[in-house]
């Protein structure tokens, strides 16, 4: 919780600096459409590594764990390198899909920003494999400080390089922060890797590669929901994608505070209960967690919507971020803010089911937000800022409702199977 709080406090400073230097100008749009998808991709990759390999590494000990970890690092280094190379080469075509309404020269800026940021995917994905090893010893500190490191270096890069690099300074700082985090976890695990003599790992890499597949598909479904909303916003006028990105920071802070500490703490506990065949206790723990999280999410969402104008003005209204920018962001937040409730509950329940080794319901539910979002957004087809995020919010609530129904319908069968 301390790491998440620190990272999000620094995140507010980062967004405040972005608002001060870029406001809701089209340059801010170019940064939002490049950094937003990369940030989402990195988050999906890191979470998939943790949720796939913490139980796998925990089940091993000594030399077997070391051997398995080394196989993971070697194999996924190639995977993340290929992803980064693909992003570098395909950046212009990807940006056509991510920001179809962005005009030149800002479209070209977005392409270059995406290329710089793509290097962070190699660093972040590789660091996540080390996190999985640290988690097996209940060492959460460095992983919890990941977002803080990104924000510190993004802020430092923007302050130090703004005059020479302009908007590219944000991307350089972000990528440097991911690289520093990889170096930190590498040095933190050196003693742990020397503690036991390596033993042959029984699993083939093909089998290892399939472990995070379910979580990646799930995370990709949720990511596409937001990606579609951001792409649609580029057609709604200059500054709309940036306004949506500022709103997402307002949603992202309470989302991170609710989801990350709870889900990371639940993962080993639910896995332990499942290994002891105490499925009923595990399901009861999930129910109580979802109920308490729902109360917090609904209360936080109501508070944020009620006080959105003064909060946005207090944090962002200075420099290039004018009173008109405040009104625009506040209007967009009216439709995007309720996504906090559906997103939080969907994430908590999905991650709990992954820990129970029940991946299919979350994967199916992850496709629902995008389907609802596309259908509703294209049906309304409005460029009013209040309606830009409505489809995303409705889709996430529908996704949670579907997952909740699937989980409760499958309980009797899960209890029999153990």
Secondary structure, DSSP 8 states (H G I E B T S, - for coil): -HHHHHHHHHHHHHHHHHHHHHTTSHHHHHHHHHHHHHHHHHHHHHHHHHHHHHHHHHT--HHHHHHHHHHHHHHHHHHHHHHHHHHHHHHHHHHHHH-TT--TTHHHHHHHHHHHHHHHHHHHHHHHHHHHHHHHTT--HHHHTHHHHHHHHHHHHHHHHHHHHTTHHHHHHHHHHHHHHHHHHHHHTHHHHHSS------S-HHHHHHHTHHHHHHHHHHHHHHHHHHHHHTTS-TTHHHHHHHHHHHHHHHHHHHHHHHHHHHHHHHHHHHHTT-HHHHHHHHHHHHHHHHHHHHHHHHHHHHTHHHHHHHHH-STT--HHHHHHHHHHHHHHTTHHHHHHHHHHHHHHHHHTT-HHHHHHHHHHHHHHHHHHHHHH----GGGTTHHHHHHHHHHHHHHHHHHHHTHHHHHHH-
